[in-house]
Amino acid sequence: MFRQCCLLSVFLLWIAPGLENHAAEAEVDAAGEPSDEESAQELEPDDSAARAQLLNSAAALEQRLATLNQTAGPYDPARLEVQQDLARLQQELNNHETAEQLLSDSLQLARLNYGLYDESQVDILKALVATRQSLRDWEGTDAAAHLLFQIQRRLHDPDSVEYTAALLDYSRWQITASRENLLLRPGSTQAIMAIRELIQEQRRALDEARQRQNASQQWDLLNAIASTEIEMARQYDYQRLDDLLLNEPRFVTETVCRLVTDGAGGTQRVCYQQQVNNPDYYRSARRERVNQLERARYALMQTADEMENFSEEHPGFTADNEAEVAARLEEMREMNNELGRMVRRARLRSW
């Protein structure tokens, strides 16, 4: 229950501004729009007309591509803009497989004409990430998101606003993929290492944002770090015994002796060796689990303190975002308390 509640709370906090905007729009719609039945009757013809227009536009772009192929060849960079426009239309038509193929071709064409890390790939990769998410191609999504971030990392200095914005977008995908177990087994060494590296990257970006005195990005990064630390705690809680790096052997050999009867009616002592579970191994595993969760809790407490200090050091930002800041600080306190309960449960856990 903690995993679901905490992670959902962090996610809701991170997207809260967007949710509020949607809620406001919903109120306006409810006040001024006709009923669902009336809307359905009115929109059906419009939807058909809009779809027909999209199909006509797509056909025109396909014809233009065919012409370019004949006049300029399949590797001409003039195809890029046409292919991307056609991919957007195919996405609107829910033809995600076709859009994915067009964007993949566009990516290769951009790399062929402009190099492996040219800025022309950024918009293509952003669209490719969205399309592959629609197709639920998680490995493909991760590959595109990773390449997008690597290109942006090369294009922008680590102390730039653009780099931090790119890192925040990449962090959202990484946390979602980890939270939903889309790529790696939860609790695996690879999953924990990926989260740890992401926190380190976020911390470096936070230091740069502090030097720039960019209050908005500092707040966003602090929230991203908190979300990642919560996910780290979840990963620790999912670890199997085999994932824990322990000094104690899991099994030990012991000598067992028994008295058995012999054929003459007497008894004799027979000894043999057998492997048994090592109780020290399980005690060591419990200690390691508790220590990991304690470290995760301490890290979250640190981030909560940083948020408190931030709100005091930036009164203007805090005043402009008073409700959001107060809600997130309260949420951090609740999460910290829940992690404390999680640590106490881990002390009693047995495998």
Rosetta silent file (secondary structure, phi, psi, omega in degrees, C-alpha in Angstrom):
SEQUENCE: MFRQCCLLSVFLLWIAPGLENHAAEAEVDAAGEPSDEESAQELEPDDSAARAQLLNSAAALEQRLATLNQTAGPYDPARLEVQQDLARLQQELNNHETAEQLLSDSLQLARLNYGLYDESQVDILKALVATRQSLRDWEGTDAAAHLLFQIQRRLHDPDSVEYTAALLDYSRWQITASRENLLLRPGSTQAIMAIRELIQEQRRALDEARQRQNASQQWDLLNAIASTEIEMARQYDYQRLDDLLLNEPRFVTETVCRLVTDGAGGTQRVCYQQQVNNPDYYRSARRERVNQLERARYALMQTADEMENFSEEHPGFTADNEAEVAARLEEMREMNNELGRMVRRARLRSW
SCORE:     score description
SCORE:     0.000 S_00000001
   1 L     0.000  -38.801  178.944    0.000    0.000    0.000 S_00000001
   2 H   -60.567  -42.903 -177.701    2.865    2.353    0.785 S_00000001
   3 H   -58.361  -46.159 -177.038    4.365    1.829   -2.630 S_00000001
   4 H   -67.816  -46.652 -173.887    1.133    2.731   -4.372 S_00000001
   5 H   -67.093  -47.682 -176.488    0.152    5.623   -2.138 S_00000001
   6 H   -65.024  -47.369 -176.845    3.550    7.306   -1.949 S_00000001
   7 H   -66.208  -39.561  177.083    4.386    6.983   -5.561 S_00000001
   8 H   -63.659  -39.025 -179.715    0.924    8.119   -6.633 S_00000001
   9 H   -64.271  -44.477  178.964    1.189   11.100   -4.318 S_00000001
  10 H   -60.821  -44.048 -178.776    4.555   12.136   -5.741 S_00000001
  11 H   -61.802  -43.510 -179.236    3.252   11.742   -9.258 S_00000001
  12 H   -65.334  -37.803  178.372    0.152   13.802   -8.503 S_00000001
  13 H   -64.896  -39.445 -177.038    2.243   16.516   -6.910 S_00000001
  14 H   -66.187  -33.533 -177.347    4.548   16.676   -9.893 S_00000001
  15 L  -104.804   12.639 -175.501    1.660   17.130  -12.335 S_00000001
  16 H   -55.199  -45.009 -179.907   -0.562   19.171  -10.017 S_00000001
  17 H   -57.772  -40.500  179.029   -0.365   22.428  -12.002 S_00000001
  18 H   -65.087  -38.378  179.911   -1.519   20.628  -15.112 S_00000001
  19 H   -65.586  -38.186  179.861   -4.356   18.959  -13.242 S_00000001
  20 H   -65.092  -40.656  179.290   -5.538   22.299  -11.905 S_00000001
  21 H   -62.637  -43.211  178.811   -5.595   23.757  -15.413 S_00000001
  22 H   -63.603  -37.310  179.603   -7.601   20.803  -16.692 S_00000001
  23 H   -64.952  -41.109  178.916  -10.002   21.157  -13.789 S_00000001
  24 H   -63.517  -41.140  178.473  -10.522   24.831  -14.582 S_00000001
  25 H   -63.421  -38.102 -179.397  -11.165   24.008  -18.218 S_00000001
  26 H   -63.609  -37.428  179.607  -13.638   21.334  -17.182 S_00000001
  27 H   -64.859  -41.918  178.601  -15.576   23.867  -15.090 S_00000001
  28 H   -63.686  -42.816 -179.895  -15.828   26.241  -18.035 S_00000001
  29 H   -62.536  -41.783 -177.928  -16.930   23.416  -20.316 S_00000001
  30 H   -64.403  -32.114 -177.076  -19.535   22.256  -17.840 S_00000001
  31 H   -79.890  -32.609 -169.676  -20.992   25.739  -17.595 S_00000001
  32 H  -116.782   -4.678 -174.861  -21.095   26.619  -21.272 S_00000001
  33 L  -100.978  154.813  178.611  -21.199   23.432  -23.360 S_00000001
  34 L   -71.151  175.074 -178.925  -24.255   21.373  -24.442 S_00000001
  35 L   -66.776  167.720 -178.417  -25.066   17.934  -23.068 S_00000001
  36 H   -60.170  -40.974 -177.930  -23.123   14.805  -24.099 S_00000001
  37 H   -65.392  -42.791  178.952  -25.912   13.633  -26.433 S_00000001
  38 H   -64.146  -40.035 -179.483  -26.106   17.026  -28.153 S_00000001
  39 H   -64.089  -42.915 -179.058  -22.310   17.144  -28.460 S_00000001
  40 H   -61.243  -41.530 -179.325  -22.185   13.668  -29.982 S_00000001
  41 H   -66.447  -35.789 -176.818  -24.831   14.595  -32.559 S_00000001
  42 H   -80.771  -32.245 -172.388  -23.039   17.801  -33.480 S_00000001
  43 H   -85.262  -24.839 -176.275  -19.474   16.466  -33.464 S_00000001
  44 H   -56.563  -49.181  177.524  -19.892   13.312  -35.506 S_00000001
  45 H   -62.570  -39.231  178.908  -20.123   15.141  -38.870 S_00000001
  46 H   -62.985  -41.854  179.098  -17.283   17.452  -37.851 S_00000001
  47 H   -61.572  -43.345  179.353  -15.103   14.468  -36.886 S_00000001
  48 H   -62.783  -42.786  179.540  -15.751   12.825  -40.235 S_00000001
  49 H   -65.873  -40.110  179.901  -14.937   16.034  -42.076 S_00000001
  50 H   -65.692  -41.273  179.468  -11.776   16.560  -40.015 S_00000001
  51 H   -64.636  -41.538  178.980  -10.638   12.982  -40.655 S_00000001
  52 H   -62.193  -38.170  178.905  -11.286   13.370  -44.367 S_00000001
  53 H   -66.712  -39.900  178.017   -9.234   16.555  -44.364 S_00000001
  54 H   -63.595  -41.862  179.175   -6.388   14.795  -42.555 S_00000001
  55 H   -63.439  -40.774  178.472   -6.487   11.946  -45.059 S_00000001
  56 H   -64.406  -42.015  178.888   -6.375   14.384  -47.961 S_00000001
  57 H   -64.718  -40.187  178.909   -3.434   16.225  -46.412 S_00000001
  58 H   -64.165  -41.329  178.686   -1.628   12.932  -45.810 S_00000001
  59 H   -62.682  -39.214  179.386   -2.187   11.865  -49.417 S_00000001
  60 H   -65.374  -40.198  178.966   -0.789   15.178  -50.647 S_00000001
  61 H   -68.848  -37.376  176.794    2.328   14.767  -48.492 S_00000001
  62 H   -62.921  -39.388  177.416    2.801   11.194  -49.679 S_00000001
  63 H   -65.268  -38.789  178.821    2.630   12.426  -53.274 S_00000001
  64 H   -65.701  -38.696  176.483    5.171   15.113  -52.488 S_00000001
  65 H   -62.879  -42.746  178.943    7.499   12.501  -50.994 S_00000001
  66 H   -61.463  -39.181  178.673    7.180   10.373  -54.107 S_00000001
  67 H   -65.797  -44.308  178.129    8.071   13.393  -56.251 S_00000001
  68 H   -61.829  -37.662  179.629   11.092   14.220  -54.089 S_00000001
  69 H   -62.682  -37.352 -179.314   12.214   10.618  -54.311 S_00000001
  70 H   -76.938  -38.242 -173.748   12.172   10.795  -58.099 S_00000001
  71 H   -89.161  -37.849 -174.271   13.742   14.245  -58.475 S_00000001
  72 L  -113.783  -17.100 -179.681   16.212   14.463  -55.574 S_00000001
  73 L    98.971  164.408 -174.484   16.668   10.881  -54.408 S_00000001
  74 L   -73.894  -10.232 -176.105   15.854    9.078  -51.147 S_00000001
  75 L  -110.418   13.208 -179.361   18.618   10.780  -49.125 S_00000001
  76 L   -73.525  131.098 -178.815   17.814   14.413  -49.867 S_00000001
  77 L   -64.232  -15.027  177.433   17.385   16.451  -46.627 S_00000001
  78 L   -63.450  -19.535  179.137   14.361   18.180  -48.163 S_00000001
  79 H   -70.189  -23.514 -172.420   12.434   15.010  -47.275 S_00000001
  80 H   -57.273  -53.560 -177.004   12.864   15.650  -43.549 S_00000001
  81 H   -62.341  -40.188 -179.487   10.230   18.343  -43.123 S_00000001
  82 H   -65.884  -44.225 -179.371    7.733   16.482  -45.316 S_00000001
  83 H   -64.578  -38.737  179.533    8.226   13.182  -43.462 S_00000001
  84 H   -68.880  -39.858  176.492    7.827   14.835  -40.066 S_00000001
  85 H   -62.992  -40.825  179.010    4.648   16.626  -41.177 S_00000001
  86 H   -67.127  -37.356  177.746    3.298   13.343  -42.509 S_00000001
  87 H   -63.231  -40.091  178.572    4.221   11.569  -39.251 S_00000001
  88 H   -63.921  -40.382  178.167    2.249   14.168  -37.255 S_00000001
  89 H   -64.650  -41.196  179.933   -0.791   13.615  -39.460 S_00000001
  90 H   -65.470  -34.102  175.451   -0.490    9.848  -39.043 S_00000001
  91 H   -65.416  -42.783  178.266   -0.358   10.279  -35.286 S_00000001
  92 H   -63.250  -29.367  178.076   -3.541   12.355  -35.387 S_00000001
  93 L   -86.807    4.321 -178.476   -5.100    9.547  -37.431 S_00000001
  94 L    63.680   24.015  173.632   -3.918    7.029  -34.783 S_00000001
  95 L   -93.909   70.062 -171.157   -1.716    5.288  -37.346 S_00000001
  96 H   -69.671  -32.726  177.940    1.143    5.055  -34.853 S_00000001
  97 H   -62.708  -43.983  178.605    3.002    2.248  -36.636 S_00000001
  98 H   -64.877  -42.401  179.047    3.189    4.324  -39.823 S_00000001
  99 H   -62.239  -40.330 -179.664    4.211    7.411  -37.852 S_00000001
 100 H   -62.926  -41.433  179.343    6.932    5.433  -36.069 S_00000001
 101 H   -66.095  -41.126  178.186    8.385    4.228  -39.357 S_00000001
 102 H   -63.208  -42.250 -179.679    8.365    7.732  -40.826 S_00000001
 103 H   -69.579  -37.907  176.970   10.086    9.169  -37.758 S_00000001
 104 H   -62.997  -42.315  177.019   12.672    6.372  -37.692 S_00000001
 105 H   -63.814  -39.582  179.535   13.451    7.056  -41.348 S_00000001
 106 H   -64.498  -39.182  178.954   13.664   10.778  -40.605 S_00000001
 107 H   -61.671  -46.408  179.318   16.106   10.134  -37.773 S_00000001
 108 H   -64.645  -37.713  179.700   18.396    8.129  -40.017 S_00000001
 109 H   -66.231  -41.043  178.361   18.133   10.753  -42.767 S_00000001
 110 H   -64.874  -41.762  179.830   19.043   13.553  -40.335 S_00000001
 111 H   -67.174  -36.789 -179.858   22.031   11.630  -39.029 S_00000001
 112 H   -66.869  -38.608 -175.320   23.190   10.845  -42.554 S_00000001
 113 H   -88.758  -33.788 -170.723   23.029   14.471  -43.689 S_00000001
 114 H  -119.790   -3.196  179.662   23.948   16.419  -40.552 S_00000001
 115 L   106.671  168.961 -171.985   25.896   14.068  -38.287 S_00000001
 116 L   -72.753  -24.060 -173.447   25.200   11.851  -35.303 S_00000001
 117 L  -128.128   32.891 -179.200   24.488   14.597  -32.763 S_00000001
 118 L   -76.682  151.355 -177.510   22.941   17.426  -34.769 S_00000001
 119 L   -64.624  -20.626 -179.571   20.132   19.507  -33.254 S_00000001
 120 L   -61.580  -17.718 -178.595   17.833   18.551  -36.138 S_00000001
 121 H   -82.054  -15.595 -172.344   17.269   15.216  -34.376 S_00000001
 122 H   -61.225  -53.775 -179.246   15.754   16.735  -31.224 S_00000001
 123 H   -63.612  -36.853  178.466   12.213   17.318  -32.533 S_00000001
 124 H   -62.358  -45.605 -177.541   12.270   13.969  -34.353 S_00000001
 125 H   -68.590  -36.338  176.433   13.245   12.102  -31.195 S_00000001
 126 H   -60.724  -44.334  177.950   10.640   13.880  -29.067 S_00000001
 127 H   -66.862  -35.356 -179.935    7.957   12.782  -31.527 S_00000001
 128 H   -67.281  -38.768  176.220    9.462    9.294  -31.656 S_00000001
 129 H   -59.895  -48.296 -179.121    9.295    8.969  -27.855 S_00000001
 130 H   -62.947  -40.862 -178.478    5.606    9.922  -27.869 S_00000001
 131 H   -67.207  -43.663 -179.754    4.809    7.563  -30.741 S_00000001
 132 H   -68.874  -29.589  173.319    6.565    4.578  -29.203 S_00000001
 133 H   -65.529  -40.105  177.260    4.798    5.234  -25.923 S_00000001
 134 H   -62.203  -33.342  178.985    1.497    5.083  -27.815 S_00000001
 135 L   -84.401   -3.609 -177.237    2.630    1.733  -29.224 S_00000001
 136 L    58.802   33.280  174.682    3.687    0.566  -25.724 S_00000001
 137 L   -92.608   86.236 -170.548    7.137   -0.154  -27.121 S_00000001
 138 H   -71.018  -40.023  178.212    8.968    0.504  -23.869 S_00000001
 139 H   -65.057  -40.919  176.251   12.435   -0.571  -24.960 S_00000001
 140 H   -64.571  -39.003  177.033   12.119    1.551  -28.100 S_00000001
 141 H   -61.910  -44.990 -179.127   10.862    4.464  -26.021 S_00000001
 142 H   -63.835  -40.836  179.019   13.803    4.166  -23.657 S_00000001
 143 H   -62.116  -43.561  179.671   16.281    4.007  -26.548 S_00000001
 144 H   -67.656  -41.980  179.891   14.805    7.166  -28.115 S_00000001
 145 H   -64.865  -39.968  179.789   14.630    9.000  -24.757 S_00000001
 146 H   -65.771  -45.400  179.036   18.221    8.061  -23.952 S_00000001
 147 H   -64.038  -39.546  178.147   19.489    9.215  -27.369 S_00000001
 148 H   -59.483  -45.788 -178.986   17.486   12.441  -27.073 S_00000001
 149 H   -67.641  -38.008  178.879   19.072   13.243  -23.712 S_00000001
 150 H   -63.323  -40.107  178.223   22.567   12.384  -24.960 S_00000001
 151 H   -66.794  -44.753  179.339   22.173   14.782  -27.888 S_00000001
 152 H   -64.348  -33.813  177.307   20.797   17.538  -25.657 S_00000001
 153 H   -63.860  -37.332  177.844   23.656   16.955  -23.241 S_00000001
 154 H   -73.816  -33.217 -176.671   26.113   17.566  -26.078 S_00000001
 155 H   -76.982  -31.249 -171.807   24.239   20.613  -27.355 S_00000001
 156 L  -119.580  142.640  176.624   23.842   22.407  -24.019 S_00000001
 157 L   -68.702  148.286 -179.573   26.293   23.220  -21.253 S_00000001
 158 L   -59.211  -21.480 -179.167   25.615   21.533  -17.886 S_00000001
 159 L   -96.085   13.071 -176.391   25.027   24.947  -16.327 S_00000001
 160 L   -95.263  156.149  176.523   22.389   25.994  -18.882 S_00000001
 161 H   -63.718  -37.675 -178.075   18.633   26.260  -18.452 S_00000001
 162 H   -64.317  -40.285  179.058   18.135   24.096  -21.562 S_00000001
 163 H   -63.353  -44.583 -179.703   20.184   21.245  -20.128 S_00000001
 164 H   -62.698  -41.140  177.861   18.198   21.246  -16.887 S_00000001
 165 H   -61.713  -40.607  178.157   14.901   21.223  -18.792 S_00000001
 166 H   -64.777  -40.943  179.345   16.130   18.239  -20.824 S_00000001
 167 H   -64.227  -39.443  178.996   17.186   16.421  -17.654 S_00000001
 168 H   -63.975  -41.305  176.558   13.782   16.991  -16.059 S_00000001
 169 H   -63.252  -44.683  179.666   12.036   15.507  -19.109 S_00000001
 170 H   -63.703  -38.837  179.830   14.396   12.532  -19.107 S_00000001
 171 H   -62.881  -40.378  179.857   13.877   12.065  -15.351 S_00000001
 172 H   -59.613  -43.891  178.945   10.111   11.874  -15.773 S_00000001
 173 H   -66.056  -44.558 -177.149   10.455    9.039  -18.250 S_00000001
 174 H   -62.244  -41.102 -179.860   13.040    7.189  -16.160 S_00000001
 175 H   -69.013  -40.933  177.499   10.948    7.385  -12.991 S_00000001
 176 H   -61.755  -45.912 -179.749    7.810    6.294  -14.842 S_00000001
 177 H   -62.291  -39.184  179.403    9.643    3.357  -16.428 S_00000001
 178 H   -71.562  -43.830 -177.511   11.065    2.321  -13.064 S_00000001
 179 H   -64.602  -36.588 -178.515    7.818    2.786  -11.138 S_00000001
 180 L   -92.132    3.353  178.880    5.826    0.758  -13.674 S_00000001
 181 L    55.428   46.679 -174.554    8.572   -1.905  -14.033 S_00000001
 182 L   -83.381  -25.030 -171.782    8.631   -1.383  -17.803 S_00000001
 183 L  -122.129  -43.016 -173.726   12.285   -2.195  -18.452 S_00000001
 184 L  -123.662  154.258  176.579   14.061   -3.848  -15.524 S_00000001
 185 L   -67.067  130.187 -178.903   13.105   -6.280  -12.800 S_00000001
 186 L   -62.181  136.281 -179.568   12.315   -4.281   -9.646 S_00000001
 187 L    87.204   -4.986 -179.640   15.018   -4.565   -7.031 S_00000001
 188 L   -71.983  159.620  179.552   17.653   -5.729   -9.505 S_00000001
 189 H   -60.428  -39.575 -179.622   21.172   -4.348   -9.339 S_00000001
 190 H   -64.161  -41.292 -179.430   20.700   -2.690  -12.743 S_00000001
 191 H   -64.582  -42.045 -179.295   17.487   -0.959  -11.642 S_00000001
 192 H   -67.975  -40.693  178.784   19.089    0.389   -8.462 S_00000001
 193 H   -63.705  -39.660  179.433   22.196    1.577  -10.308 S_00000001
 194 H   -62.564  -42.665  178.775   20.048    3.425  -12.879 S_00000001
 195 H   -66.484  -40.611 -179.245   18.158    5.257  -10.110 S_00000001
 196 H   -63.464  -43.090  178.799   21.383    6.077   -8.271 S_00000001
 197 H   -65.464  -35.479  179.228   22.979    7.559  -11.404 S_00000001
 198 H   -65.970  -41.483  178.076   19.855    9.612  -12.081 S_00000001
 199 H   -61.625  -42.730  179.006   19.956   11.119   -8.581 S_00000001
 200 H   -60.691  -41.870  178.394   23.616   12.050   -9.063 S_00000001
 201 H   -64.760  -41.508  179.237   22.788   13.766  -12.357 S_00000001
 202 H   -65.020  -38.601  179.395   19.892   15.628  -10.754 S_00000001
 203 H   -64.386  -41.675  177.830   22.084   16.757   -7.866 S_00000001
 204 H   -62.354  -42.738  179.116   24.688   18.186  -10.240 S_00000001
 205 H   -64.637  -35.559  178.788   21.968   20.060  -12.125 S_00000001
 206 H   -64.181  -41.373  177.700   20.590   21.396   -8.825 S_00000001
 207 H   -60.393  -41.645  179.384   23.996   22.833   -7.910 S_00000001
 208 H   -66.900  -40.320  179.180   24.137   24.605  -11.280 S_00000001
 209 H   -64.119  -34.609  177.223   20.588   25.942  -10.897 S_00000001
 210 H   -66.844  -38.989  178.051   21.530   27.339   -7.486 S_00000001
 211 H   -66.300  -35.463  177.205   24.490   29.143   -8.998 S_00000001
 212 H   -76.835  -13.309 -176.562   22.206   30.610  -11.677 S_00000001
 213 L    59.432   39.725  177.729   19.713   31.498   -8.907 S_00000001
 214 L   -91.808   98.650 -173.279   16.929   30.021  -11.003 S_00000001
 215 H   -64.852  -43.300 -176.770   14.220   29.483   -8.380 S_00000001
 216 H   -61.092  -45.546 -179.528   11.743   27.694  -10.619 S_00000001
 217 H   -71.090  -32.728  175.521   14.249   25.080  -11.795 S_00000001
 218 H   -59.719  -45.037 -178.965   15.585   24.595   -8.280 S_00000001
 219 H   -65.654  -43.022  178.920   12.086   23.748   -7.097 S_00000001
 220 H   -63.421  -39.901  179.623   11.432   21.427  -10.020 S_00000001
 221 H   -69.112  -38.862  176.917   14.743   19.639   -9.462 S_00000001
 222 H   -61.087  -40.726  177.707   14.107   19.241   -5.741 S_00000001
 223 H   -68.192  -38.257  176.862   10.779   17.618   -6.547 S_00000001
 224 H   -63.926  -41.503  178.391   12.391   15.396   -9.169 S_00000001
 225 H   -63.167  -43.544  178.840   15.049   14.329   -6.653 S_00000001
 226 H   -60.474  -43.776  179.041   12.371   13.556   -4.053 S_00000001
 227 H   -62.153  -40.170 -179.031   10.453   11.421   -6.557 S_00000001
 228 H   -69.337  -37.671  178.314   13.622    9.562   -7.498 S_00000001
 229 H   -67.882  -36.312  174.377   14.537    8.942   -3.872 S_00000001
 230 H   -62.212  -42.173  178.452   11.073    7.544   -3.201 S_00000001
 231 H   -65.726  -34.375  176.180   11.564    5.220   -6.161 S_00000001
 232 H   -61.929  -42.416  177.357   14.949    4.195   -4.755 S_00000001
 233 H   -61.458  -40.356  178.011   13.259    3.151   -1.515 S_00000001
 234 H   -63.308  -40.939  178.290   10.765    1.092   -3.504 S_00000001
 235 H   -63.399  -41.520  177.267   13.588   -0.611   -5.383 S_00000001
 236 H   -60.192  -41.316 -177.364   15.310   -1.473   -2.112 S_00000001
 237 H   -67.602  -23.304 -179.717   12.099   -2.971   -0.779 S_00000001
 238 H   -89.588   -5.437 -175.646   11.816   -5.211   -3.855 S_00000001
 239 L   -60.909  138.804  173.576   15.339   -6.615   -3.609 S_00000001
 240 L   -88.201  168.439  177.568   15.688  -10.374   -3.508 S_00000001
 241 H   -59.332  -40.091 -177.588   18.198  -12.177   -1.366 S_00000001
 242 H   -67.200  -19.733 -179.966   20.346  -12.861   -4.421 S_00000001
 243 H   -81.781  -19.471 -177.064   20.497   -9.116   -5.167 S_00000001
 244 L   -80.819  132.070  178.285   22.021   -8.267   -1.795 S_00000001
 245 L   -91.392   97.643 -174.633   25.820   -8.166   -1.682 S_00000001
 246 L  -113.890  149.832  178.319   26.522   -9.900    1.612 S_00000001
 247 L   -82.314  -23.458 -177.534   29.751  -11.140    3.159 S_00000001
 248 L   -80.137  139.869  173.520   28.112  -14.112    4.832 S_00000001
 249 L   -71.933  146.868 -177.853   27.690  -17.374    2.862 S_00000001
 250 L   -72.734  -32.221 -179.591   24.099  -18.438    2.355 S_00000001
 251 E  -125.452  149.165  175.106   24.811  -22.070    3.262 S_00000001
 252 E  -127.533  156.317  178.906   27.252  -23.662    5.681 S_00000001
 253 E  -100.603  131.512  178.461   28.449  -27.233    6.012 S_00000001
 254 E  -131.107  153.217  179.784   27.942  -29.008    9.315 S_00000001
 255 E   -93.344  129.175 -179.811   28.764  -32.464   10.596 S_00000001
 256 E  -117.970  130.253 -179.854   25.830  -34.582   11.692 S_00000001
 257 E  -120.263  140.778  179.016   26.295  -37.761   13.727 S_00000001
 258 E  -138.790  154.959  172.237   23.709  -40.448   14.461 S_00000001
 259 E   -95.456  123.248  179.364   23.545  -43.807   16.188 S_00000001
 260 E  -122.807  152.308  179.559   22.364  -46.524   13.846 S_00000001
 261 E   -79.127  145.769  175.599   21.793  -50.206   14.468 S_00000001
 262 L  -103.230  178.012 -176.487   24.114  -52.722   12.935 S_00000001
 263 L   -68.432  -19.756 -178.078   23.314  -56.195   11.718 S_00000001
 264 L   -89.908    6.937  179.834   24.438  -57.833   14.993 S_00000001
 265 L    90.761    0.446  178.386   21.848  -55.984   17.085 S_00000001
 266 L   -96.921 -169.861  178.413   24.256  -53.346   18.322 S_00000001
 267 E  -129.049  154.618  173.544   24.639  -49.677   17.447 S_00000001
 268 E  -143.271  155.438 -176.706   27.353  -47.617   15.916 S_00000001
 269 E   -91.072  124.092  179.598   27.973  -43.926   15.482 S_00000001
 270 E  -118.539  129.406 -179.281   27.809  -42.685   11.880 S_00000001
 271 E  -119.711  144.812  176.973   28.817  -39.106   10.949 S_00000001
 272 E  -151.925  166.536 -178.807   28.344  -37.235    7.671 S_00000001
 273 E  -108.486  144.594  176.760   28.347  -33.666    6.391 S_00000001
 274 E  -145.315  154.443  177.604   25.403  -31.723    5.014 S_00000001
 275 E   -89.098  135.024  178.573   24.670  -28.185    3.834 S_00000001
 276 E  -133.904  161.223  175.958   22.231  -26.136    5.885 S_00000001
 277 E   -61.935  139.823  179.510   20.971  -22.555    5.819 S_00000001
 278 L   -91.481  112.570 -179.276   23.286  -20.104    7.516 S_00000001
 279 H   -62.796  -29.339  178.043   21.334  -18.092   10.118 S_00000001
 280 H   -65.659  -30.434  178.968   23.993  -15.370   10.036 S_00000001
 281 H   -63.366  -44.571 -177.231   23.271  -14.879    6.352 S_00000001
 282 H   -72.019  -33.845  174.554   19.620  -14.031    6.981 S_00000001
 283 H   -66.055  -40.015  178.204   20.498  -11.739    9.877 S_00000001
 284 H   -65.322  -38.855  178.677   23.000   -9.975    7.634 S_00000001
 285 H   -63.702  -41.914  179.294   20.369   -9.666    4.887 S_00000001
 286 H   -63.467  -43.127  179.012   17.909   -8.091    7.318 S_00000001
 287 H   -62.260  -42.131 -179.845   20.539   -5.609    8.519 S_00000001
 288 H   -63.836  -41.838  178.537   21.429   -4.685    4.930 S_00000001
 289 H   -61.879  -45.297  179.554   17.772   -4.116    4.043 S_00000001
 290 H   -62.686  -42.986 -179.016   17.257   -1.912    7.105 S_00000001
 291 H   -63.542  -40.566  179.264   20.451    0.048    6.383 S_00000001
 292 H   -63.126  -45.997  179.634   19.428    0.671    2.792 S_00000001
 293 H   -66.398  -34.812  175.940   16.001    1.932    3.786 S_00000001
 294 H   -63.633  -41.217  178.021   17.548    4.075    6.496 S_00000001
 295 H   -64.193  -41.215  178.700   19.844    5.642    3.896 S_00000001
 296 H   -63.436  -40.321  179.582   16.861    6.269    1.608 S_00000001
 297 H   -66.473  -41.481  179.614   14.955    7.850    4.485 S_00000001
 298 H   -63.127  -41.771  179.045   17.901   10.050    5.439 S_00000001
 299 H   -62.084  -40.913  179.322   18.275   11.204    1.829 S_00000001
 300 H   -67.518  -37.968  176.353   14.583   12.083    1.691 S_00000001
 301 H   -61.851  -40.213  177.322   14.855   13.979    4.989 S_00000001
 302 H   -60.475  -45.743 -179.673   17.747   15.948    3.515 S_00000001
 303 H   -64.598  -38.503  177.015   15.696   16.849    0.453 S_00000001
 304 H   -62.004  -41.495  176.962   12.760   17.863    2.669 S_00000001
 305 H   -63.109  -39.666  178.429   15.090   20.161    4.626 S_00000001
 306 H   -63.447  -37.284  177.315   16.344   21.639    1.359 S_00000001
 307 H   -65.574  -41.913  177.644   12.748   22.333    0.342 S_00000001
 308 H   -60.732  -45.954  179.631   12.091   24.051    3.666 S_00000001
 309 H   -63.988  -39.235  179.571   15.217   26.181    3.239 S_00000001
 310 H   -60.046  -44.443 -178.082   14.269   26.968   -0.344 S_00000001
 311 H   -63.509  -30.300  178.642   10.861   28.271    0.697 S_00000001
 312 H   -79.730  -34.843 -176.629   12.533   30.580    3.227 S_00000001
 313 H   -79.975  -19.137 -178.499   15.262   31.764    0.857 S_00000001
 314 L  -125.713   69.995 -176.976   12.849   32.519   -2.006 S_00000001
 315 H   -61.439  -31.828  179.782    9.870   34.286   -0.410 S_00000001
 316 H   -65.721  -47.611  178.519    8.732   35.688   -3.763 S_00000001
 317 H   -63.309  -42.196 -179.179    8.523   32.281   -5.412 S_00000001
 318 H   -63.331  -39.904  179.299    6.906   30.806   -2.298 S_00000001
 319 H   -66.661  -39.251 -179.777    4.284   33.565   -2.189 S_00000001
 320 H   -70.705  -25.087 -177.732    3.446   33.098   -5.877 S_00000001
 321 L  -125.543   42.116 -170.582    3.130   29.330   -5.419 S_00000001
 322 H   -58.001  -48.925 -176.554    1.984   29.237   -1.814 S_00000001
 323 H   -64.171  -43.834 -179.135   -0.550   26.409   -2.075 S_00000001
 324 H   -64.216  -46.879 -178.717    1.736   24.154   -4.109 S_00000001
 325 H   -61.642  -45.458 -179.196    4.770   24.694   -1.867 S_00000001
 326 H   -63.044  -42.877 -179.337    2.768   24.088    1.314 S_00000001
 327 H   -64.360  -40.404 -178.019    1.153   20.940   -0.072 S_00000001
 328 H   -71.473  -37.785  176.662    4.465   19.465   -1.208 S_00000001
 329 H   -63.438  -41.613  177.583    6.215   20.181    2.067 S_00000001
 330 H   -64.483  -40.702  179.172    3.385   18.475    3.945 S_00000001
 331 H   -63.150  -39.328  178.298    3.551   15.547    1.549 S_00000001
 332 H   -62.702  -39.054  177.822    7.286   15.195    2.142 S_00000001
 333 H   -64.516  -40.845  179.261    6.708   14.994    5.880 S_00000001
 334 H   -66.441  -39.747  178.677    4.111   12.272    5.385 S_00000001
 335 H   -64.406  -40.089  179.505    6.419   10.329    3.083 S_00000001
 336 H   -63.198  -40.738  177.186    9.232   10.551    5.602 S_00000001
 337 H   -64.011  -39.253  179.652    6.970    9.152    8.315 S_00000001
 338 H   -67.112  -37.427  175.916    5.910    6.312    6.031 S_00000001
 339 H   -63.930  -35.109  175.442    9.532    5.474    5.287 S_00000001
 340 H   -61.646  -42.467  177.092   10.103    5.291    9.037 S_00000001
 341 H   -65.703  -34.838  179.035    7.312    2.722    9.312 S_00000001
 342 H   -63.871  -39.902  177.857    8.829    0.883    6.359 S_00000001
 343 H   -63.850  -42.320 -179.077   12.160    0.652    8.195 S_00000001
 344 H   -64.985  -37.445  177.089   10.453   -0.740   11.285 S_00000001
 345 H   -66.508  -35.930 -179.509    8.696   -3.400    9.196 S_00000001
 346 H   -65.161  -28.774  178.497   11.999   -4.339    7.584 S_00000001
 347 H   -65.702  -25.649 -178.088   13.470   -5.100   11.030 S_00000001
 348 L   -99.085   -2.542 -173.583   10.878   -7.832   11.478 S_00000001
 349 L   -73.159  144.788  174.404   11.063   -9.218    7.943 S_00000001
 350 L  -134.395  153.656  179.833   12.196  -12.776    7.304 S_00000001
 351 L  -104.143    0.000    0.000   12.814  -14.664    4.078 S_00000001
